[in-house]
Amino acid sequence: MSARTRVLTGITTTGTPHLGNYVGAIRPALRMAQAVDVDAFFFLADYHALIKCDDPERIARSRLEIAATWLACGLDWQRVTFYRQSDIPEIPELTWLLTCVTAKGLMNRAHAYKAAVDANAAQGEDADAGVTLGLYSYPVLMAADILMFGAQRVPVGRDQVQHIEMARDIAQRFNHLYGAGKDLLTLPAAVVDEDVATLPGLDGRKMSKSYDNTIPLFAGGPRALEDAIARIVTDSRRPGEPKDPDSNALCAIYRAFATRAQGDAYAADLRAGLAWGEAKQRLATQIEDEIGPMRARYDRLTVESNQIEEILQEGAAKARTLAAPLLARLRQAIGLRAPQAGSAQVMRRNDSARVGRFVTFRGKDGHFHFRFLGADGADLLLSVPFDTPKAAADWIQVLDKAGGAASFVWGPDNLHLRAAEHVGGHAFELWFAHERLAEAGPYAEAAARDVAMLHLVDALEARWHALLAAQS
């Protein structure tokens, strides 16, 4: 089976989604995520929101509304990886690692920063008036979002292509300095879909909050949708008079929610003299047919916000099964693999309850196995059968010397974890190169399996630190 292409999409949490967001970003992203060859990541970019907004209530409200919107529109959170940016502590740490290899000159060329400088110059202000380091280094945080999960394709608008190119430049610099001939970070590619519709707003310009010309997606219910559509600017032609379908926003919006034949029929009726009022009512009905059922789900989700929180927490745990091993590997590459404070004292007191431990035993079939137990005694891993106790002990030694999470890379040549489906449910396996060593599960839900994978990596990492400290 060929590897799936990893695609990543971020949504800044500073507002409420409108109809243009749905047609231009949400709907095409959901369709893309359904492809069998796509491994899709969707995240709420709440760290990015802090650059644009200093209203805590607005950010909190927007996080809920945007998460509910994506779920209501059909995002399969169990199939994709759906998480909140601020729930992944590895992202800000990676941001700093990348900042330390990023040239200031590269940041000086970022479009957002240049636009702020130009606006200040036009007003006779100091070049950096009102410019925060958040705005200035925004592309580095965006690079960390992308590089953290090895995204290969990043769908963006044409105005964001520069940021993907900057992420590539930063990744190449990091690989050159620390990769020792290997690519520690995957180079992403921008994907610009020229066929994605851009909806016109109430005044005919691009639908945008900046122009105050948006049509609500869910907010306000069907009445708010109808009221907004009623305000779409049209000319003064009366019922029965031929109308130009291209002279206003009605036909373009209608086509975004209709088949080609339906859109052609709507345009033909306008040319034949369809009244503007009836044309607007038809448009509202056409849109409501698609988004009405979604709105019902949205309303339920925003009331039952605990469900959204549980989904995001499970998504974060799933995301961290990738983020934690990669960051540990990067820390090792740049020389930051110092023992954790206090771990030497823990081992010297022989306080085994503080770290995980391996145990070996002989099974009923006469073969030998090892188990890895967490610090709380939880059974995290069971090995395959070995012919001799020495074989089991040798593999334990390999795992202890491997460096914990730093050795867990998602490739075929090192220790790595693989998700698996067993008869009893979801599971995962531990492999070294092409040799299967151990497994865990089954779990009733894939999300529970992903959480268990993260716990295993964290436990092995903690044990490695403790062993290293005991030797010092």
MIVEXVEX-887549 format. One record per residue (C-alpha): residue in one letter; chain; x, y, z. Coordinates in nm, 2 decimals, m for minus. Last residue first. Example, Ala and Ser with C-alpha at 12.3 -4.5 7.8 and 13.67 -1.06 7.14 Angstrom:
2
PT  residu  chaine      xx      yy      zz
PT       s       A    1.37   m0.11    0.71
PT       a       A    1.23   m0.45    0.78
This chain:
472
PT  residu  chaine      xx      yy      zz
PT       s       A    2.63    1.02    3.56
PT       q       A    2.51    0.66    3.49
PT       a       A    2.19    0.71    3.69
PT       a       A    2.11    1.02    3.49
PT       l       A    2.13    0.83    3.16
PT       l       A    1.89    0.57    3.30
PT       a       A    1.65    0.83    3.42
PT       h       A    1.65    1.01    3.08
PT       w       A    1.59    0.69    2.89
PT       r       A    1.31    0.59    3.13
PT       a       A    1.14    0.93    3.07
PT       e       A    1.16    0.89    2.70
PT       l       A    1.02    0.53    2.71
PT       a       A    0.73    0.66    2.92
PT       d       A    0.66    0.95    2.68
PT       v       A    0.67    0.72    2.38
PT       l       A    0.43    0.48    2.54
PT       h       A    0.19    0.74    2.66
PT       l       A    0.17    0.89    2.31
PT       m       A    0.09    0.55    2.16
PT       a       A   m0.18    0.50    2.43
PT       v       A   m0.34    0.83    2.33
PT       d       A   m0.34    0.71    1.96
PT       r       A   m0.51    0.38    2.05
PT       a       A   m0.77    0.57    2.25
PT       a       A   m0.85    0.78    1.95
PT       a       A   m0.87    0.47    1.73
PT       e       A   m1.15    0.35    1.95
PT       a       A   m1.22    0.01    2.12
PT       y       A   m0.86   m0.05    2.19
PT       p       A   m0.67   m0.38    2.11
PT       g       A   m0.41   m0.32    2.22
PT       a       A   m0.03   m0.31    2.23
PT       e       A    0.23   m0.46    2.01
PT       a       A    0.59   m0.58    2.01
PT       l       A    0.91   m0.64    1.81
PT       r       A    0.82   m0.65    1.44
PT       e       A    1.13   m0.65    1.23
PT       h       A    1.16   m0.45    0.91
PT       a       A    1.35   m0.16    1.06
PT       f       A    1.28   m0.20    1.43
PT       w       A    0.90   m0.22    1.47
PT       l       A    0.66   m0.15    1.76
PT       e       A    0.30   m0.22    1.68
PT       f       A   m0.03   m0.05    1.73
PT       a       A   m0.39   m0.16    1.80
PT       h       A   m0.75   m0.08    1.70
PT       g       A   m1.03   m0.34    1.75
PT       g       A   m1.07   m0.71    1.85
PT       v       A   m0.99   m0.85    1.51
PT       h       A   m0.68   m0.63    1.48
PT       e       A   m0.63   m0.30    1.30
PT       a       A   m0.28   m0.16    1.31
PT       a       A   m0.11    0.18    1.37
PT       r       A    0.26    0.16    1.33
PT       l       A    0.53    0.27    1.57
PT       h       A    0.89    0.33    1.48
PT       l       A    1.24    0.22    1.57
PT       n       A    1.47    0.30    1.28
PT       d       A    1.49    0.24    0.90
PT       p       A    1.13    0.22    0.79
PT       g       A    1.02    0.58    0.87
PT       w       A    0.80    0.76    1.12
PT       v       A    1.08    0.83    1.36
PT       f       A    1.10    0.70    1.71
PT       s       A    1.46    0.72    1.80
PT       a       A    1.44    1.05    1.99
PT       a       A    1.14    0.92    2.18
PT       g       A    1.35    0.69    2.40
PT       g       A    1.72    0.72    2.35
PT       a       A    1.80    0.39    2.18
PT       k       A    2.01    0.25    2.46
PT       d       A    1.71    0.13    2.66
PT       l       A    1.53   m0.01    2.35
PT       v       A    1.84   m0.20    2.25
PT       q       A    1.89   m0.34    2.60
PT       i       A    1.53   m0.46    2.60
PT       w       A    1.59   m0.63    2.27
PT       d       A    1.89   m0.81    2.42
PT       a       A    1.69   m0.92    2.72
PT       a       A    1.42   m1.08    2.49
PT       a       A    1.69   m1.26    2.29
PT       k       A    1.86   m1.37    2.62
PT       p       A    1.54   m1.52    2.75
PT       t       A    1.54   m1.76    2.45
PT       d       A    1.31   m1.85    2.16
PT       f       A    1.14   m1.52    2.15
PT       p       A    0.76   m1.44    2.14
PT       v       A    0.65   m1.10    2.02
PT       s       A    0.67   m0.83    2.29
PT       l       A    0.39   m0.68    2.49
PT       l       A    0.36   m0.30    2.54
PT       l       A    0.20   m0.04    2.77
PT       d       A    0.07   m0.25    3.06
PT       a       A   m0.01    0.01    3.33
PT       g       A    0.21   m0.01    3.64
PT       d       A    0.18    0.36    3.73
PT       a       A    0.53    0.42    3.60
PT       g       A    0.44    0.24    3.28
PT       l       A    0.50   m0.13    3.22
PT       f       A    0.69   m0.26    2.93
PT       r       A    0.64   m0.64    2.88
PT       f       A    0.90   m0.89    2.76
PT       h       A    0.84   m1.23    2.61
PT       f       A    0.99   m1.58    2.62
PT       h       A    0.85   m1.89    2.44
PT       g       A    0.72   m2.20    2.62
PT       d       A    0.37   m2.17    2.48
PT       k       A    0.24   m2.09    2.83
PT       g       A    0.46   m1.78    2.83
PT       r       A    0.79   m1.73    2.99
PT       f       A    0.85   m1.39    3.15
PT       t       A    1.04   m1.07    3.11
PT       v       A    0.97   m0.74    3.28
PT       f       A    1.06   m0.39    3.15
PT       r       A    1.02   m0.08    3.36
PT       g       A    0.86    0.26    3.35
PT       v       A    0.97    0.54    3.57
PT       r       A    0.88    0.69    3.91
PT       a       A    0.77    0.37    4.07
PT       s       A    1.12    0.24    4.03
PT       d       A    1.25    0.45    4.32
PT       n       A    1.59    0.31    4.32
PT       r       A    1.70    0.61    4.53
PT       r       A    1.98    0.66    4.28
PT       m       A    1.72    0.64    4.00
PT       v       A    1.51    0.93    4.13
PT       q       A    1.81    1.13    4.23
PT       a       A    1.94    1.11    3.88
PT       s       A    1.60    1.21    3.74
PT       g       A    1.59    1.54    3.94
PT       a       A    1.63    1.77    3.65
PT       q       A    1.58    1.60    3.31
PT       p       A    1.89    1.48    3.15
PT       a       A    2.04    1.70    2.87
PT       r       A    1.95    1.61    2.51
PT       l       A    1.99    1.96    2.38
PT       g       A    2.27    1.89    2.13
PT       i       A    2.12    2.01    1.81
PT       a       A    2.05    1.66    1.67
PT       q       A    1.92    1.54    2.01
PT       r       A    1.67    1.82    2.03
PT       l       A    1.56    1.75    1.68
PT       r       A    1.50    1.38    1.76
PT       a       A    1.30    1.47    2.07
PT       l       A    1.10    1.72    1.86
PT       l       A    1.01    1.45    1.61
PT       p       A    0.92    1.20    1.88
PT       a       A    0.69    1.44    2.06
PT       a       A    0.52    1.58    1.75
PT       l       A    0.41    1.26    1.60
PT       t       A    0.23    1.09    1.89
PT       r       A    0.15    1.46    1.98
PT       a       A   m0.10    1.48    1.70
PT       k       A   m0.30    1.19    1.84
PT       a       A   m0.31    1.34    2.19
PT       a       A   m0.41    1.67    2.04
PT       g       A   m0.69    1.51    1.84
PT       e       A   m0.82    1.34    2.16
PT       q       A   m0.82    1.67    2.33
PT       l       A   m0.99    1.84    2.04
PT       i       A   m1.27    1.58    2.04
PT       e       A   m1.32    1.60    2.41
PT       e       A   m1.34    1.98    2.40
PT       i       A   m1.60    1.96    2.11
PT       q       A   m1.81    1.72    2.32
PT       n       A   m1.79    1.95    2.62
PT       s       A   m1.93    2.23    2.40
PT       e       A   m2.28    2.08    2.41
PT       v       A   m2.45    2.40    2.33
PT       t       A   m2.22    2.49    2.04
PT       l       A   m2.24    2.13    1.92
PT       r       A   m2.62    2.13    1.90
PT       d       A   m2.64    2.46    1.71
PT       y       A   m2.38    2.34    1.46
PT       r       A   m2.56    2.01    1.41
PT       a       A   m2.88    2.20    1.32
PT       r       A   m2.68    2.44    1.11
PT       m       A   m2.54    2.15    0.91
PT       p       A   m2.90    2.03    0.82
PT       g       A   m2.98    2.39    0.70
PT       i       A   m2.65    2.43    0.50
PT       e       A   m2.74    2.26    0.18
PT       d       A   m3.11    2.32    0.14
PT       e       A   m3.06    2.66    0.30
PT       i       A   m2.84    2.77    0.01
PT       q       A   m3.10    2.69   m0.26
PT       t       A   m3.38    2.84   m0.05
PT       a       A   m3.19    3.17    0.00
PT       l       A   m3.11    3.18   m0.37
PT       r       A   m3.47    3.12   m0.47
PT       q       A   m3.58    3.41   m0.23
PT       k       A   m3.32    3.64   m0.39
PT       a       A   m3.45    3.56   m0.74
PT       e       A   m3.81    3.62   m0.62
PT       g       A   m3.72    3.96   m0.49
PT       w       A   m3.52    4.05   m0.80
PT       a       A   m3.80    3.96   m1.03
PT       l       A   m3.73    3.71   m1.31
PT       g       A   m3.73    3.89   m1.64
PT       a       A   m3.63    3.63   m1.90
PT       r       A   m3.26    3.71   m1.85
PT       l       A   m3.30    3.63   m1.49
PT       d       A   m3.48    3.30   m1.57
PT       a       A   m3.19    3.21   m1.80
PT       a       A   m2.94    3.27   m1.52
PT       y       A   m3.13    3.04   m1.29
PT       a       A   m3.16    2.77   m1.56
PT       d       A   m2.78    2.79   m1.62
PT       g       A   m2.72    2.75   m1.25
PT       q       A   m2.95    2.46   m1.22
PT       a       A   m2.79    2.28   m1.51
PT       r       A   m2.44    2.34   m1.37
PT       t       A   m2.54    2.20   m1.04
PT       a       A   m2.62    2.44   m0.75
PT       f       A   m2.46    2.58   m0.44
PT       a       A   m2.17    2.78   m0.58
PT       r       A   m2.39    2.86   m0.89
PT       y       A   m2.63    3.05   m0.67
PT       i       A   m2.35    3.27   m0.53
PT       a       A   m2.23    3.37   m0.88
PT       c       A   m2.59    3.42   m0.99
PT       l       A   m2.68    3.66   m0.71
PT       a       A   m2.36    3.87   m0.70
PT       n       A   m2.46    4.14   m0.95
PT       s       A   m2.41    4.24   m1.31
PT       d       A   m2.33    3.89   m1.43
PT       p       A   m2.69    3.76   m1.45
PT       d       A   m2.79    4.06   m1.67
PT       k       A   m3.16    4.12   m1.63
PT       p       A   m3.45    4.12   m1.87
PT       e       A   m3.75    4.32   m1.76
PT       g       A   m4.05    4.12   m1.64
PT       p       A   m4.02    4.23   m1.28
PT       r       A   m3.85    4.57   m1.27
PT       r       A   m3.50    4.68   m1.33
PT       s       A   m3.35    4.90   m1.06
PT       d       A   m3.01    4.74   m1.03
PT       t       A   m2.90    4.48   m0.77
PT       v       A   m2.70    4.51   m0.44
PT       i       A   m2.74    4.21   m0.21
PT       r       A   m2.94    4.33    0.10
PT       a       A   m3.21    4.06    0.06
PT       i       A   m2.94    3.80    0.08
PT       a       A   m2.84    3.93    0.42
PT       d       A   m3.20    3.92    0.55
PT       e       A   m3.25    3.57    0.41
PT       l       A   m2.94    3.43    0.59
PT       a       A   m3.03    3.61    0.91
PT       r       A   m3.38    3.45    0.90
PT       p       A   m3.24    3.10    0.83
PT       g       A   m3.04    3.10    1.16
PT       g       A   m2.86    3.40    1.32
PT       a       A   m2.51    3.26    1.29
PT       f       A   m2.49    2.96    1.06
PT       l       A   m2.31    3.07    0.74
PT       p       A   m2.36    3.45    0.76
PT       i       A   m2.34    3.65    0.44
PT       t       A   m2.05    3.89    0.43
PT       n       A   m2.02    4.25    0.30
PT       d       A   m1.84    4.42    0.59
PT       y       A   m1.54    4.49    0.35
PT       s       A   m1.28    4.36    0.59
PT       k       A   m1.51    4.08    0.69
PT       s       A   m1.47    3.96    0.33
PT       m       A   m1.68    3.85    0.04
PT       k       A   m1.49    3.96   m0.27
PT       r       A   m1.66    4.27   m0.41
PT       g       A   m2.02    4.26   m0.55
PT       d       A   m2.17    4.47   m0.27
PT       l       A   m2.33    4.19   m0.08
PT       g       A   m2.02    3.97   m0.12
PT       p       A   m1.88    3.79   m0.41
PT       l       A   m1.78    3.43   m0.35
PT       t       A   m1.43    3.31   m0.45
PT       a       A   m1.47    2.96   m0.59
PT       v       A   m1.18    2.71   m0.58
PT       d       A   m1.07    2.64   m0.94
PT       e       A   m0.73    2.80   m0.90
PT       d       A   m0.64    2.55   m0.63
PT       v       A   m0.31    2.67   m0.49
PT       v       A   m0.11    2.39   m0.32
PT       a       A    0.21    2.51   m0.15
PT       a       A    0.48    2.24   m0.11
PT       p       A    0.64    2.13    0.22
PT       l       A    1.00    2.03    0.28
PT       t       A    1.02    1.75    0.54
PT       l       A    1.24    1.82    0.84
PT       l       A    1.53    1.60    0.96
PT       d       A    1.65    1.55    0.61
PT       k       A    1.97    1.35    0.63
PT       g       A    2.32    1.45    0.54
PT       a       A    2.43    1.54    0.89
PT       g       A    2.09    1.69    0.95
PT       y       A    2.20    1.97    1.18
PT       l       A    2.31    2.27    0.99
PT       h       A    2.19    2.17    0.64
PT       n       A    1.86    2.03    0.77
PT       f       A    1.79    2.35    0.96
PT       r       A    1.87    2.57    0.66
PT       q       A    1.65    2.35    0.44
PT       a       A    1.37    2.37    0.69
PT       i       A    1.39    2.75    0.70
PT       d       A    1.39    2.79    0.32
PT       r       A    1.10    2.55    0.29
PT       a       A    0.90    2.74    0.56
PT       m       A    0.98    3.06    0.37
PT       e       A    0.83    2.91    0.05
PT       i       A    0.52    2.81    0.24
PT       h       A    0.49    3.17    0.37
PT       q       A    0.53    3.31    0.02
PT       v       A    0.24    3.10   m0.10
PT       q       A    0.01    3.28    0.14
PT       d       A   m0.13    3.55   m0.10
PT       r       A   m0.20    3.28   m0.36
PT       g       A   m0.45    3.12   m0.12
PT       v       A   m0.33    2.81    0.06
PT       p       A   m0.35    2.43    0.05
PT       v       A   m0.04    2.29    0.23
PT       r       A    0.11    1.97    0.08
PT       q       A    0.39    1.76    0.22
PT       a       A    0.32    1.82    0.59
PT       g       A    0.59    1.67    0.81
PT       f       A    0.39    1.71    1.13
PT       m       A    0.60    1.97    1.31
PT       l       A    0.72    2.12    0.97
PT       i       A    0.38    2.28    0.90
PT       d       A    0.30    2.44    1.23
PT       a       A    0.66    2.53    1.28
PT       a       A    0.67    2.71    0.95
PT       m       A    0.36    2.91    1.05
PT       l       A    0.54    3.00    1.37
PT       v       A    0.83    3.12    1.17
PT       p       A    0.61    3.31    0.92
PT       y       A    0.46    3.51    1.21
PT       s       A    0.80    3.65    1.31
PT       y       A    0.72    4.01    1.24
PT       l       A    0.36    3.99    1.35
PT       g       A    0.44    3.83    1.68
PT       l       A    0.74    4.06    1.72
PT       t       A    0.49    4.34    1.73
PT       v       A    0.46    4.62    1.47
PT       g       A    0.26    4.92    1.59
PT       a       A    0.52    5.16    1.47
PT       d       A    0.80    4.98    1.29
PT       a       A    0.86    5.22    1.01
PT       d       A    0.82    5.53    1.23
PT       e       A    0.51    5.71    1.12
PT       g       A    0.46    5.95    0.82
PT       q       A    0.12    5.81    0.73
PT       a       A    0.24    5.66    0.41
PT       a       A    0.56    5.53    0.58
PT       n       A    0.35    5.35    0.84
PT       a       A    0.14    5.18    0.57
PT       d       A    0.46    5.08    0.39
PT       v       A    0.60    4.93    0.71
PT       a       A    0.28    4.74    0.78
PT       a       A    0.27    4.60    0.42
PT       k       A    0.63    4.50    0.44
PT       y       A    0.56    4.30    0.76
PT       a       A    0.26    4.12    0.61
PT       h       A    0.45    4.05    0.29
PT       a       A    0.75    3.89    0.45
PT       r       A    1.08    4.03    0.31
PT       n       A    1.22    4.16    0.64
PT       m       A    1.16    3.81    0.78
PT       l       A    1.41    3.66    0.53
PT       g       A    1.66    3.94    0.61
PT       k       A    1.64    3.84    0.98
PT       a       A    1.78    3.50    0.88
PT       t       A    1.61    3.20    1.04
PT       v       A    1.83    2.94    1.22
PT       c       A    1.75    3.05    1.58
PT       t       A    1.39    3.11    1.49
PT       l       A    1.36    2.75    1.39
PT       l       A    1.45    2.62    1.73
PT       w       A    1.22    2.88    1.88
PT       t       A    0.92    2.77    1.67
PT       l       A    1.00    2.41    1.75
PT       e       A    0.95    2.49    2.12
PT       p       A    0.63    2.68    2.04
PT       i       A    0.50    2.37    1.85
PT       e       A    0.61    2.10    2.09
PT       p       A    0.35    2.22    2.35
PT       i       A    0.06    2.10    2.13
PT       d       A   m0.26    2.21    2.29
PT       s       A   m0.21    2.57    2.17
PT       q       A   m0.26    2.46    1.81
PT       r       A   m0.60    2.31    1.87
PT       y       A   m0.65    1.97    1.71
PT       f       A   m0.81    1.77    1.43
PT       t       A   m0.61    1.47    1.29
PT       v       A   m0.83    1.31    1.02
PT       r       A   m1.03    0.99    1.02
PT       q       A   m1.16    1.02    1.37
PT       w       A   m1.24    1.39    1.34
PT       d       A   m1.46    1.32    1.03
PT       l       A   m1.52    1.69    0.93
PT       g       A   m1.88    1.70    0.81
PT       c       A   m1.99    2.06    0.79
PT       a       A   m2.11    2.04    1.16
PT       l       A   m1.76    1.94    1.27
PT       w       A   m1.59    2.22    1.08
PT       t       A   m1.85    2.47    1.21
PT       a       A   m1.83    2.35    1.57
PT       a       A   m1.45    2.40    1.57
PT       i       A   m1.49    2.75    1.42
PT       e       A   m1.76    2.85    1.67
PT       l       A   m1.57    2.72    1.97
PT       r       A   m1.24    2.87    1.88
PT       s       A   m1.42    3.20    1.78
PT       r       A   m1.58    3.23    2.13
PT       a       A   m1.24    3.18    2.30
PT       i       A   m1.07    3.43    2.07
PT       r       A   m1.35    3.68    2.11
PT       e       A   m1.35    3.65    2.49
PT       p       A   m0.97    3.69    2.51
PT       d       A   m0.97    4.02    2.31
PT       d       A   m0.62    4.10    2.20
PT       c       A   m0.66    4.01    1.84
PT       k       A   m0.44    4.00    1.53
PT       i       A   m0.12    3.84    1.66
PT       l       A   m0.30    3.65    1.93
PT       a       A   m0.50    3.47    1.66
PT       h       A   m0.18    3.30    1.54
PT       y       A   m0.16    3.12    1.87
PT       d       A   m0.52    3.01    1.82
PT       a       A   m0.45    2.84    1.49
PT       l       A   m0.73    2.58    1.51
PT       f       A   m0.59    2.27    1.34
PT       f       A   m0.68    2.04    1.05
PT       f       A   m0.44    1.75    0.95
PT       a       A   m0.53    1.53    0.66
PT       d       A   m0.36    1.20    0.56
PT       v       A   m0.46    1.18    0.19
PT       d       A   m0.45    0.87   m0.04
PT       v       A   m0.81    0.76    0.04
PT       a       A   m0.95    1.10   m0.05
PT       q       A   m1.20    1.22    0.20
PT       a       A   m0.97    1.50    0.33
PT       m       A   m0.99    1.67   m0.01
PT       r       A   m1.36    1.70    0.00
PT       l       A   m1.34    1.85    0.35
PT       a       A   m1.08    2.10    0.23
PT       p       A   m1.30    2.20   m0.07
PT       r       A   m1.60    2.26    0.16
PT       i       A   m1.42    2.46    0.43
PT       a       A   m1.20    2.69    0.22
PT       g       A   m1.37    2.89   m0.06
PT       v       A   m1.73    2.78   m0.03
PT       y       A   m1.75    2.77    0.35
PT       n       A   m1.53    3.08    0.41
PT       g       A   m1.74    3.27    0.16
PT       l       A   m2.06    3.18    0.35
PT       h       A   m1.92    3.31    0.68
PT       p       A   m1.71    3.17    0.96
PT       t       A   m1.71    3.36    1.29
PT       g       A   m1.40    3.54    1.39
PT       t       A   m1.04    3.54    1.52
PT       t       A   m0.96    3.18    1.54
PT       t       A   m0.71    3.13    1.26
PT       i       A   m0.78    2.81    1.06
PT       g       A   m0.49    2.58    0.97
PT       t       A   m0.48    2.32    0.69
PT       l       A   m0.23    2.04    0.66
PT       v       A   m0.19    1.77    0.39
PT       r       A    0.01    1.45    0.44
PT       t       A    0.02    1.23    0.13
PT       r       A   m0.06    0.87    0.20
PT       a       A    0.20    0.60    0.16
PT       s       A    0.15    0.33   m0.10
PT       m       A    0.00    0.00    0.00
